[in-house]
Amino acid sequence: MRFLRQAMTGLFLAALTAALLVWAGALVRDAVQERLADSPRGRPAQERVFAVNIVEAQPDTIQPVLQAFGQVQSRRTLEIRASAAGTVVEVAENFVEGGLVKAGEVLARIDPAQAEAALRSAEADLLDAEAEVRDADRALLLARDDLTATRGQAELQEKALQRQLDLQNRGVGSASAVETAELAVAQASANVLSSRQALANAEARIDLAKTALSRAQIARDEAERDLNDTVIRAGFDGALSAVNVVEGGLVSQNEAMATVVDPMLLEVSFRVSTEQFARLLDETGALRPAPANVVLDVAGGNIERPATLTRASASVAEGQSGRQLFARIDDPRGLKPGDFVRVETMEPALENVVRLPATSVDSLPTVLVMNEDDRLTALPVTLLRRQGDTVLVRGDGLAGQRVVAERTPLLGTGIKVRALGQPEAPPEMIELSEERRAALVAYVDANTRMPAAAKERIKAELQEETVSKETVDRLESRMGS
């Protein structure tokens, strides 16, 4: 009986424990289901307001700047070449890369021995030619005297013949004497003819001698030039580049030795599009001598020099497009031929245009303007020029508008925005009744998920005479009231 009583007691306690566990599980299940069944009390949706940078569109008369890139080059360049072949026996001290030279300055000398020998030979030939001319002159004088004497003898023989004929006519002369006189006249005529031939030969000799003298003078002058060509001189004041010569080296005829460039006569060659070129023409179609600015980007600062447009290329090179322009650099200090520079050319002024940041215009092109309700509206514009990070536009109703400076994918028509740099509107304040204030304070105290610092801040705000309506609405929406 005792065993049975203890068994029944243990069975009863086990059943009671199981019942308590089932009841506790049911309570937990009901609590979880009730928690899951509660609808979330979210905050009411509020419209998002974006902060944007605003620029005011102010129409003005603006002179656009055309930017291009080009290379500096010298307007006067001389290539120094060896006019004679031989050994370089002397090189000037400043005949080096970058050396400054003066006009006519001796830069180098080529061994002149062969040229000097050729000059002496030519001078000797010239002396021979001059002697031949003098000899020919003397021979001409003798030939003329000989012809005069021969003609005088012929005249005497003619008179002797006439005398014999007169004697024969008077009957005192003989036929043999007349015949002898006639033979003498014929011989004198032959002598005159021979003298004339000698005179003609003497005159021809004069011509040949003069021709030979001219050739000798030409040969002498050529030999003198060859000797002068052994001396290399600078053609004008300038600086040397591409120097390729050493003392003792052999050079061939027409071999390039250096290049002289004028560092004070510089210009820049740059290429622009055909559309840009058309904007630089005047009413007659000629290129305007517009002012320009040449900028060389260097570390620590830029070198800027004024320039003037002077001319355009006569034709378009094969494989190229656009137009090649040239601008004379007025003050070339700091610039060297070969520098890669930026050229800024002033275009004709545009009237009633607005300068805006390049990020304010899209591809359509349109801009977003801020209306009286602080909402965005798209306004179409005409894109006239791009000037680096800015653009020049023109549009109907654009004057005086507040334009969004930086467009993002989040911005569009109808979006409410707030201009950066402008003060925000003060929050709306309300007065609370004591019952409403106490209810809000009690909710804050009972909220276990709110940080202690936030609780203290909100409770301190609720104790004020007036409380922000936004704070009250947020708390009451969470309370479910």
C-alpha positions in Angstrom: 0.0 0.0 0.0 2.8 2.3 0.8 4.4 1.6 -2.6 1.1 2.3 -4.4 0.6 5.6 -2.5 4.1 6.8 -3.5 3.7 5.8 -7.1 0.4 7.6 -7.4 2.0 10.7 -5.8 4.9 10.7 -8.3 2.5 10.2 -11.2 0.4 13.1 -10.0 3.4 15.4 -9.7 4.6 14.4 -13.2 1.2 15.1 -14.7 1.1 18.4 -12.9 4.6 19.3 -14.2 3.6 18.4 -17.8 0.4 20.5 -17.5 2.4 23.5 -16.3 4.9 23.1 -19.2 2.1 22.9 -21.7 0.5 26.0 -20.2 3.7 27.9 -20.3 4.3 26.9 -23.9 0.8 28.0 -24.8 1.5 31.4 -23.2 4.7 31.8 -25.1 3.0 30.8 -28.4 0.2 33.2 -27.8 2.6 36.0 -27.0 4.7 35.4 -30.1 1.6 35.2 -32.3 0.2 38.4 -30.9 3.6 40.1 -31.4 3.8 38.9 -35.0 0.2 39.8 -35.6 0.7 43.5 -34.6 1.0 45.8 -37.6 4.1 48.0 -37.7 3.5 51.6 -36.9 5.7 53.3 -39.5 6.4 56.9 -39.9 4.2 58.7 -42.4 6.0 59.2 -45.8 7.7 62.5 -46.2 8.9 64.1 -49.5 12.6 64.2 -49.9 14.2 67.6 -50.5 17.5 67.7 -52.4 20.1 70.3 -51.7 21.5 71.8 -55.0 24.0 74.5 -56.1 22.2 77.4 -57.8 23.6 80.0 -60.2 21.6 82.9 -61.5 21.4 83.3 -65.2 22.6 86.8 -66.1 22.7 87.6 -69.9 25.7 89.5 -71.0 27.9 90.3 -74.0 30.8 87.8 -73.9 33.8 87.4 -76.2 34.4 83.6 -76.5 37.9 82.2 -76.4 38.9 79.6 -78.9 41.4 77.1 -77.5 43.8 74.9 -79.6 47.2 73.3 -79.2 50.2 73.9 -81.4 53.9 74.0 -81.6 56.3 76.9 -81.5 58.6 77.4 -84.5 61.0 80.0 -85.7 60.1 82.2 -88.6 63.7 82.4 -89.8 65.8 79.3 -89.9 69.1 78.6 -91.7 70.6 75.2 -92.2 74.4 75.3 -92.2 75.9 72.9 -94.7 79.5 72.3 -95.8 80.1 73.8 -99.2 83.4 72.1 -99.5 84.7 68.6 -98.6 87.7 68.1 -96.4 88.9 68.0 -92.8 87.6 70.4 -90.2 90.7 72.2 -88.9 89.1 74.8 -86.7 85.8 75.0 -84.7 84.7 78.1 -82.9 84.2 78.0 -79.2 80.5 78.8 -79.4 79.8 76.4 -82.3 77.9 74.1 -79.9 74.3 73.2 -79.2 72.5 76.3 -78.0 75.5 78.6 -78.8 74.6 82.2 -79.7 76.2 83.6 -82.8 76.4 86.9 -84.7 75.9 87.5 -88.4 79.1 86.8 -90.3 80.8 85.2 -87.3 83.3 82.4 -88.3 82.0 79.1 -86.9 84.4 76.5 -88.5 87.2 76.2 -91.1 87.8 73.3 -93.5 91.4 72.5 -94.6 92.0 75.2 -97.3 95.2 73.7 -98.8 93.6 72.2 -101.9 91.4 75.3 -102.4 94.4 77.6 -102.1 96.4 75.5 -104.6 93.5 75.7 -107.0 93.3 79.4 -106.5 97.0 79.9 -107.3 96.7 77.8 -110.4 93.7 79.8 -111.5 95.6 83.1 -110.9 98.5 81.8 -113.0 96.2 80.9 -115.8 94.7 84.4 -115.5 98.2 85.9 -115.9 98.8 83.8 -119.0 95.5 85.0 -120.4 96.3 88.6 -119.7 99.7 88.2 -121.4 98.0 86.7 -124.4 95.7 89.6 -124.6 98.5 92.1 -124.5 100.5 90.1 -127.2 97.4 90.0 -129.4 97.0 93.7 -129.0 100.6 94.3 -130.2 100.2 91.8 -133.1 97.0 93.7 -134.1 99.0 97.0 -134.2 101.7 95.5 -136.3 99.2 94.0 -138.7 97.6 97.3 -139.2 101.0 99.0 -139.8 101.9 96.3 -142.3 98.6 96.7 -144.2 99.3 100.5 -144.3 102.8 99.9 -145.7 101.6 97.4 -148.2 98.9 99.7 -149.5 101.5 102.4 -149.9 103.6 100.1 -152.0 100.6 99.2 -154.1 99.9 102.8 -154.8 103.5 103.4 -155.9 103.3 100.4 -158.2 100.1 101.8 -159.7 101.7 105.1 -160.4 104.7 103.4 -162.0 102.3 101.5 -164.3 100.5 104.7 -165.3 103.9 106.3 -166.1 104.9 103.5 -168.3 101.6 103.6 -170.1 102.0 107.3 -170.7 105.5 106.7 -172.1 104.2 104.0 -174.4 101.4 106.3 -175.6 104.0 109.0 -176.6 106.0 106.3 -178.3 109.1 106.4 -176.1 108.2 103.5 -173.9 108.5 99.8 -174.5 105.9 97.0 -174.1 108.2 95.0 -171.9 108.5 97.9 -169.4 104.7 98.2 -169.3 104.4 94.5 -168.7 106.9 94.6 -165.9 105.0 97.5 -164.3 101.7 95.5 -164.5 103.3 92.5 -162.9 104.6 94.8 -160.1 101.0 96.2 -159.5 99.6 92.7 -159.4 102.2 91.6 -156.8 101.5 94.7 -154.7 97.7 93.9 -154.8 98.5 90.4 -153.6 100.6 91.8 -150.8 97.8 94.0 -149.7 95.4 91.0 -149.6 97.9 89.1 -147.6 98.2 92.0 -145.1 94.5 92.2 -144.8 94.3 88.5 -144.0 97.0 89.0 -141.3 95.0 91.9 -139.8 91.9 89.7 -139.7 93.8 87.0 -138.0 95.2 89.5 -135.5 91.6 90.7 -134.7 90.4 87.1 -134.3 93.3 86.5 -132.0 92.2 89.5 -129.9 88.7 88.0 -129.5 90.1 84.6 -128.6 92.5 86.1 -126.1 89.6 88.1 -124.5 87.5 84.9 -124.3 90.3 83.0 -122.7 90.8 85.9 -120.3 87.2 85.8 -119.3 87.4 82.0 -118.7 90.5 82.5 -116.6 88.8 85.2 -114.6 85.8 82.9 -114.0 88.1 80.0 -113.0 89.9 82.4 -110.6 86.6 83.6 -109.1 85.4 80.1 -108.7 88.6 79.0 -107.1 88.3 82.0 -104.8 84.7 81.1 -103.9 85.8 77.5 -103.2 88.5 78.9 -100.8 85.9 81.1 -99.1 83.6 78.1 -98.8 86.1 76.5 -96.5 85.2 79.1 -93.9 81.7 78.5 -92.3 80.0 81.7 -91.2 76.7 82.5 -89.5 74.1 84.0 -91.8 72.3 86.1 -89.1 72.1 86.5 -85.4 70.6 83.5 -83.7 71.2 80.3 -81.7 72.6 77.0 -82.9 70.8 73.7 -82.9 71.4 70.2 -84.3 75.2 70.8 -84.2 77.0 67.8 -85.8 80.7 68.7 -86.3 84.0 68.0 -84.4 87.4 69.4 -85.0 89.5 66.9 -87.1 86.4 65.3 -88.6 85.9 64.7 -92.3 82.9 66.4 -93.9 81.5 65.9 -97.4 80.1 68.5 -99.6 76.6 69.6 -98.7 76.7 67.7 -95.4 74.5 69.3 -92.7 76.6 70.7 -89.8 74.1 72.7 -87.8 71.0 74.9 -87.9 70.7 78.6 -87.0 67.4 79.7 -85.6 66.3 83.2 -84.7 65.0 83.0 -81.1 63.3 86.4 -81.3 61.2 85.7 -84.4 58.9 82.9 -83.2 55.4 81.9 -84.3 53.1 79.1 -83.3 51.4 76.7 -85.7 48.1 75.2 -84.6 45.1 73.4 -86.1 41.4 74.3 -85.7 38.3 72.8 -87.1 36.6 74.2 -90.2 33.8 75.5 -88.1 36.1 77.3 -85.8 38.1 78.7 -88.7 34.9 80.1 -90.2 34.3 82.1 -87.0 37.7 83.8 -87.4 37.0 85.2 -90.8 35.8 88.8 -91.5 33.1 90.0 -93.9 35.4 89.6 -96.9 36.4 86.0 -96.1 39.9 87.0 -95.0 41.5 85.9 -91.7 41.1 88.6 -89.0 44.4 89.6 -87.3 42.8 88.7 -84.0 44.8 88.8 -80.8 45.8 85.6 -79.2 47.5 84.3 -76.1 50.2 81.6 -76.1 50.4 79.6 -72.9 53.2 77.1 -72.0 52.2 74.9 -69.1 55.2 74.4 -66.8 55.6 73.2 -63.2 55.1 76.1 -60.8 53.3 78.4 -63.2 52.5 79.1 -66.8 54.3 81.2 -69.3 51.9 83.4 -71.2 52.9 85.5 -74.2 50.7 87.7 -76.4 50.4 86.8 -80.1 48.6 87.9 -83.3 47.0 85.7 -86.0 48.9 86.3 -89.2 47.9 83.7 -91.8 46.3 80.3 -92.6 47.7 77.4 -94.7 47.0 77.6 -98.4 45.8 74.0 -98.6 44.9 71.0 -96.5 47.6 68.4 -96.2 46.8 64.8 -97.2 45.3 62.9 -94.4 44.6 66.1 -92.4 41.4 68.0 -91.6 40.5 71.4 -90.5 42.7 74.4 -91.0 46.2 75.2 -90.0 46.8 78.7 -88.6 49.9 80.7 -87.7 50.2 83.3 -85.0 53.2 85.6 -84.5 54.4 85.7 -81.0 55.0 89.4 -80.0 57.1 88.7 -76.9 58.9 85.3 -77.3 60.8 85.4 -74.0 60.8 82.0 -72.3 59.6 80.2 -75.4 61.8 78.0 -77.6 61.1 76.4 -81.0 59.5 73.0 -80.5 57.5 73.9 -77.4 54.0 72.4 -77.2 51.7 75.3 -76.2 48.1 76.1 -75.8 46.7 78.9 -78.0 43.8 81.0 -76.9 42.3 83.2 -79.6 39.6 85.8 -79.1 36.4 85.3 -81.2 33.9 88.0 -82.1 31.7 88.9 -79.1 28.3 87.2 -78.6 25.4 89.3 -77.3 22.7 88.2 -74.9 24.4 85.0 -73.8 24.6 83.3 -70.4 27.7 81.7 -69.0 26.9 78.5 -67.0 28.9 75.6 -65.6 29.3 72.8 -68.1 27.7 70.4 -65.7 24.4 72.3 -65.8 23.5 71.4 -69.4 22.6 67.9 -70.6 22.8 66.4 -74.1 19.4 67.7 -75.3 20.4 70.5 -74.4 18.3 71.6 -71.4 18.9 73.1 -68.0 17.0 72.7 -64.8 15.6 75.9 -63.2 14.2 76.4 -59.8 10.6 77.9 -59.8 8.8 79.8 -57.1 7.7 76.5 -55.4 11.3 75.3 -55.1 10.6 72.6 -57.7 12.7 71.9 -60.8 11.6 72.7 -64.4 13.4 71.8 -67.6 14.2 74.7 -69.9 15.5 74.2 -73.4 18.6 76.3 -74.4 20.9 76.7 -77.4 24.5 75.7 -76.8 26.7 78.3 -78.5 30.2 77.5 -77.1 32.1 75.3 -74.7 34.7 77.2 -72.8 36.6 74.7 -70.6 34.5 74.0 -67.6 31.8 76.5 -68.6 29.4 76.9 -71.5 27.8 79.8 -73.3 24.0 79.3 -73.9 21.1 81.3 -75.0 17.4 80.5 -74.3 13.9 82.0 -74.1 13.0 83.0 -70.6 16.5 82.0 -69.2 17.3 85.5 -68.0 17.1 85.8 -64.2 16.3 82.1 -63.7 17.9 80.1 -60.9 19.7 77.3 -62.7 21.0 74.1 -61.1 24.8 74.2 -61.5 25.4 70.4 -61.1 23.0 67.9 -62.5 22.7 64.4 -61.1 20.5 61.4 -62.1 18.5 62.1 -58.9 17.3 65.5 -60.2 14.5 66.0 -62.7 11.4 67.9 -63.5 9.1 68.3 -60.4 11.7 67.4 -57.8 11.6 69.7 -54.7 15.0 71.2 -54.0 16.7 73.6 -51.6 19.4 75.9 -52.7 22.7 75.5 -50.9 23.8 78.5 -49.0 20.3 79.6 -48.2 19.0 79.3 -44.5 16.5 76.5 -43.8 13.0 77.4 -42.8 12.5 77.4 -39.0 10.6 74.3 -37.6 7.0 74.8 -36.7 6.5 75.0 -32.9 3.3 74.1 -31.0 2.1 74.3 -27.4 1.2 71.1 -25.5 -1.4 70.5 -22.9 -0.3 68.9 -19.6 -2.1 65.7 -20.4 -0.6 65.4 -23.9 2.9 66.3 -22.5 2.6 63.7 -19.8 1.5 61.0 -22.2 4.5 61.7 -24.5 6.9 61.7 -21.5 5.5 58.4 -20.3 5.9 56.9 -23.8 9.5 58.0 -23.9 10.2 56.5 -20.5 8.5 53.2 -21.4 10.4 52.8 -24.7 13.1 50.2 -24.0 14.6 50.4 -27.5 15.5 54.2 -27.3 19.0 55.0 -26.2 19.3 56.8 -22.8 20.9 59.9 -24.4 18.1 60.2 -26.9 15.5 59.9 -24.1 17.1 62.6 -22.1 17.3 64.9 -25.1 13.6 64.3 -26.1 12.4 64.7 -22.5 14.2 67.9 -22.2 12.6 69.2 -25.4 9.2 68.1 -24.2 9.6 70.2 -21.0 9.9 73.4 -23.1 7.0 75.8 -23.4 6.8 75.2 -27.2 7.8 71.9 -28.8 8.6 71.2 -32.5 5.6 69.9 -34.3 7.8 67.4 -36.2 9.0 65.8 -32.9 5.4 65.6 -31.5 4.1 64.0 -34.7 6.9 61.5 -34.8 6.3 60.3 -31.2 2.5 60.2 -31.6 2.8 58.2 -34.8 4.9 55.6 -32.9 2.3 55.6 -30.0 -0.4 54.8 -32.5 -2.5 57.9 -31.5 
